[in-house]
Amino acid sequence: MNFQYIMDNSCFQRISKYIINFYSYFKTELLFFQRKYMPLINNEYNLHKVELYINLIEKQDVTYEFDVENYKFVDVMTFRQLISKYYPNIDLRNYSLVNRENIRLKFTFEYQDKEYIFYYPYVHKMIIENDVTGHLLYPMYNEKIMEKMRSDIVLPYYNENKGMKNSLYGVFNIDCKHIQEMKINNKKCEVKMMEYLEKIKTPFNDFGLMYHCPVKISWMLIENGYNINDIENVEIRFLKGYMNEETFDYKEHVFIMDNINDYFITDYMMEKIKKKNEDYGRNLVLLN
């Protein structure tokens, strides 16, 4: 039998292609089934979906990559690899600054039977001064990491020193735990938006700040069906206020948007997490 003839035969090639595609589909569906119906031991991190946003709006589902790859961390090289695969025509060197600042990975996951959303940006605006390194631990939440957070060890830089002042546990798990209301253009938001805010709080109620990854207001609005060109003001009010440490006055804890490119972080949050970084000899800054 002429082996070369068989290999060149168009019918054989079509059958081979069908078998390969079917295997790929079956493997993907099996991974999805395992993720959905076989929860992780100890009810820890359970990935639902990962989306790569290449700009403010356009996105691609990249969950498969996180199913088949044994990621230990996510960094700028992860973005470059994913973009080269899913958006081969995009050259980041010539990509506009506005678009680069909106590139992000959106992780939708479950932790202890509750669904959360975590954003990891390509361009970091919340940084440690004079330190350009950094990466996201993956998975970003499990019991070991939560225990470090409860012990006041600021991520993404582990530090085993404990017993320091400026506790973040009380800030995020008491002061920031309950949102009273959100208003957009002076109108109180409906249940859907409030449920979304509950998801982006993350398991530690820190809105990504323990990883120095605040959420952009424009992302929040776009992903919930708002036209950002129509947005004049955004206000998010927490149920619990706080005591000014200098004047001992009681202050309302509220976020008020200055512009649509603001990040969701209140002055109180920034003050507290900045002081905690100072405990470790680091200067945390939020870039414009």
C-alpha positions in Angstrom: 0.0 0.0 0.0 1.3 3.5 -0.9 1.6 5.3 2.4 2.3 8.6 0.8 -0.9 8.3 -1.3 -2.9 7.7 1.9 -1.4 10.8 3.6 -2.1 12.9 0.5 -5.6 11.7 0.1 -8.1 14.6 0.7 -10.6 12.3 2.3 -8.1 11.0 4.8 -7.0 14.6 5.6 -10.6 15.6 6.2 -11.2 12.6 8.5 -8.0 13.3 10.4 -8.9 17.0 10.8 -12.4 15.9 12.1 -10.8 13.5 14.7 -8.4 16.2 15.9 -11.2 18.8 16.2 -13.4 16.4 18.0 -10.6 15.5 20.5 -10.0 19.2 21.2 -13.7 19.8 21.7 -14.1 16.7 24.0 -11.0 17.8 26.0 -12.4 21.3 26.5 -15.8 20.0 27.5 -14.3 17.6 29.9 -12.3 20.4 31.6 -15.5 22.5 31.8 -17.4 19.5 33.4 -14.6 19.0 36.0 -14.5 22.6 36.9 -18.3 23.0 37.2 -19.3 19.7 38.8 -16.2 18.6 40.7 -15.4 21.5 43.2 -11.9 21.7 44.6 -10.9 20.2 47.9 -11.6 22.4 50.9 -14.0 24.4 48.8 -11.3 26.8 47.7 -10.6 28.6 44.5 -12.8 27.3 41.6 -12.3 29.1 38.3 -15.4 29.8 36.2 -14.1 32.1 33.4 -11.2 34.2 32.3 -11.7 37.0 29.8 -8.9 39.0 28.1 -9.9 42.6 27.3 -7.8 44.1 24.6 -9.3 47.6 25.1 -12.2 49.0 27.0 -14.9 46.9 25.3 -13.4 44.1 23.1 -12.7 40.8 24.8 -11.8 37.2 24.2 -12.6 34.1 26.4 -9.2 32.7 27.4 -10.4 30.3 30.1 -9.0 27.3 28.2 -5.5 28.6 28.6 -5.8 28.6 32.4 -7.3 25.1 32.3 -4.5 23.5 30.4 -1.5 25.6 31.7 -0.3 25.1 35.2 0.0 28.8 36.0 1.8 29.7 39.3 1.6 33.5 38.6 0.4 36.0 36.0 2.6 38.9 34.8 3.3 41.0 31.8 4.6 38.1 29.8 1.3 36.2 30.3 -0.5 39.2 28.6 2.0 39.2 25.7 1.6 35.5 25.1 -2.2 35.6 25.2 -2.3 38.7 23.0 0.1 37.2 20.4 -2.1 34.1 20.2 -5.6 35.7 20.2 -4.8 39.1 18.7 -1.8 38.4 16.4 -2.4 41.6 14.4 -1.9 43.9 17.5 1.6 45.2 18.2 1.6 46.5 21.7 4.6 48.8 20.9 2.3 50.8 18.6 -0.9 50.4 20.6 -2.4 53.6 22.0 -1.8 54.4 25.6 -5.6 54.6 26.2 -6.0 51.1 24.9 -3.0 49.7 26.8 -4.4 51.1 30.1 -7.6 49.2 29.5 -6.0 45.8 28.7 -7.0 43.5 31.6 -7.7 40.0 32.6 -11.1 39.5 34.2 -11.2 36.4 36.4 -14.6 35.1 37.4 -14.2 32.5 40.1 -15.8 30.9 43.1 -14.4 30.9 46.6 -16.2 29.1 49.4 -19.4 28.8 47.4 -19.5 32.5 46.5 -18.8 34.0 43.1 -16.3 36.9 42.8 -14.6 38.9 40.1 -10.9 40.0 40.0 -9.3 42.3 37.5 -5.6 42.1 36.7 -4.4 45.1 34.6 -1.6 45.1 31.9 -0.7 48.7 33.0 -0.4 49.1 36.7 -1.4 52.5 38.2 -1.0 51.5 41.9 2.7 50.8 42.3 5.5 50.6 44.8 7.9 53.6 44.1 11.2 52.6 42.5 10.0 49.0 42.0 8.8 48.0 38.5 8.6 44.3 39.3 5.4 42.5 40.2 3.1 39.7 39.4 -0.1 38.1 40.4 0.0 34.9 42.4 -2.3 32.2 40.8 -4.7 31.2 42.0 -4.9 34.6 43.7 -7.1 33.3 46.5 -6.9 30.1 48.6 -6.8 29.4 52.3 -3.0 29.9 52.6 -3.2 33.4 51.0 -6.3 34.4 52.9 -4.5 33.5 56.2 -1.6 35.7 55.2 -4.1 38.5 54.5 -5.7 38.0 57.9 -2.2 38.2 59.4 -1.7 41.6 57.8 0.9 40.4 55.3 0.4 42.8 52.4 0.4 41.2 48.9 1.8 40.9 46.3 5.0 41.1 48.4 5.0 38.5 51.2 6.5 39.6 54.5 6.4 37.5 57.5 6.6 40.3 60.1 3.5 40.3 62.2 2.1 42.4 65.0 2.6 45.7 63.3 0.3 48.6 63.6 -2.0 49.9 60.8 -4.1 46.8 60.5 -5.8 46.2 57.2 -8.0 43.3 58.3 -10.3 45.7 60.2 -10.3 48.2 57.4 -11.5 45.8 54.7 -13.5 43.3 56.7 -15.3 45.8 58.9 -15.2 49.3 57.4 -15.4 48.2 53.8 -17.5 45.1 54.1 -21.0 46.6 53.5 -21.9 49.1 50.7 -25.0 51.1 51.5 -25.7 52.4 48.0 -24.3 53.4 44.6 -25.6 56.4 42.6 -25.0 57.0 38.9 -26.0 60.5 37.6 -27.7 61.0 41.0 -29.9 57.9 40.5 -29.7 55.0 42.9 -28.5 51.8 41.3 -30.6 48.8 40.9 -30.0 45.3 42.4 -27.9 44.1 39.4 -25.2 46.7 40.0 -25.1 46.1 43.7 -24.7 42.4 43.1 -21.7 43.2 40.8 -20.1 45.4 43.6 -20.4 42.4 45.9 -18.5 40.3 43.4 -15.6 42.7 42.9 -15.1 43.1 46.6 -13.2 39.8 46.4 -13.1 37.3 49.4 -11.1 39.8 51.5 -13.5 42.7 50.8 -10.5 44.7 49.5 -11.6 45.3 45.9 -8.3 44.0 44.6 -6.2 46.5 46.6 -4.2 43.9 48.6 -2.8 43.0 45.2 -2.5 46.7 44.2 -5.1 46.1 41.5 -7.9 48.7 41.9 -10.9 48.5 39.6 -11.5 51.2 37.0 -14.8 53.0 37.1 -15.2 52.8 33.4 -14.8 49.0 33.5 -17.5 48.7 36.1 -19.9 50.8 34.0 -19.2 49.4 30.6 -19.6 45.8 31.8 -23.0 46.6 33.3 -24.4 48.2 30.1 -23.8 51.9 30.8 -22.7 54.3 28.1 -19.8 56.1 29.7 -20.3 59.2 27.5 -23.6 59.8 29.4 -22.0 59.5 32.9 -21.7 62.8 34.8 -21.2 61.5 38.3 -20.7 58.3 40.3 -21.0 57.9 44.1 -20.5 54.8 46.2 -21.3 55.0 49.9 -20.3 52.5 52.5 -22.6 51.7 55.4 -19.9 52.3 58.0 -18.0 55.5 58.4 -14.6 55.9 60.2 -12.9 58.0 62.8 -10.4 60.7 61.7 -7.2 59.8 63.7 -6.1 63.4 63.9 -9.3 65.3 64.7 -11.3 62.4 66.1 -14.2 63.5 63.9 -16.6 60.8 62.5 -16.3 60.8 58.7 -18.7 59.2 56.1 -16.9 56.7 54.0 -17.8 57.5 50.4 -16.2 57.4 46.9 -17.0 60.3 44.6 -15.8 60.1 41.0 -13.8 63.0 39.6 -13.6 61.6 36.0 -14.5 58.4 34.2 -10.9 57.1 34.3 -10.8 57.1 38.1 -10.1 53.9 40.0 -12.4 52.8 42.7 -10.4 53.5 45.8 -11.5 56.0 48.6 -9.1 58.4 50.3 -9.6 56.3 53.5 -8.6 53.0 51.7 -5.6 54.7 50.1 -4.4 56.2 53.4 -4.7 52.8 55.2 -3.0 50.7 52.6 -0.3 53.3 52.1 0.5 53.3 55.8 0.7 49.5 55.8 3.2 49.6 53.0 5.2 52.1 55.0 5.4 49.6 57.8 7.4 47.5 55.4 9.5 50.4 54.2 7.7 50.9 50.8 6.1 54.0 49.3 2.8 53.1 47.6 1.7 55.6 44.9 -1.4 55.8 42.7 -0.5 57.3 39.3 -2.7 59.5 37.3 
